Every structure is written in C-alpha cells, then in structure tokens.
C-alpha cells in the first residue's frame, strides 16, 4: 500500500490509498471547480489543487496506470487493474468523438463507464504490461 499525497481545494495536505485509485483527470464542466484535478477512488470522487504531474508521478511509482483521451480532449489516467472490458463506441449512444467505451471496476460499488478517443485496439495496447 502506498499513500498518494495531494492538496485539497483549500490547500491542506491530504492522502489516499493507491490501492483504491480508479481514475483522475482535469476537472471539467460547470459542476466541477476550475483549475483542479478530479480523482475517483473506491470510496469517493473528490477534487485536488495539486498538479496532475505530481499525482501521476506518485501513482506511477505505486501502481500500473494508463493515459487515455476523453472525447473532449482531456487526458484521463486510469488504473490498469480496474479495466473490466472495452468495447467499440456506438455513434448513436456515445459522444461523437468516442471510439471506445471502458467499464471500470469500483470495489463495493457500481461500475464506471469511461468513453475514450482511442480505439479498442489502442486501449488494449495501453492496458498491456508496463
């Protein structure tokens, strides 16, 4: 177990267990704080004032993660161990820029769906061995 250190939105020190990490990305949209990072773990979704590189570097030292691109062009980092499956995106159901749809495992909770610009083959390659 490794603790990943970050600053909360108030600038206070905080940490989470890397074993509970699912994904992180820049915050986006009206319902999320500007200039922040959005993290998702088994326990919650929360925001950080820390830089993306700072958190990614710590995660890379603790677990296997992969970088993909959301349909709107944001980089999303995902724990490789959380990938349940990946399928081709449906042009009638998903974002027009999505090429694939990933199902991510949440321990003791409902799965998370993540759309990505990468093809199924590119996601499979990114999820492979480090």
PyMOL commands that set and color helices and strands:
alter all, ss='L'
color gray80, all
select helices_A, chain A and resi 18-20+52-62+80-82+120-126
alter helices_A, ss='H'
color red, helices_A
select strands_A, chain A and resi 3-7+13-17+21-26+37-41+45-48+65-69+75-79+83-88+100-104+112-116
alter strands_A, ss='S'
color yellow, strands_A
deselect
rebuild
show_as cartoon
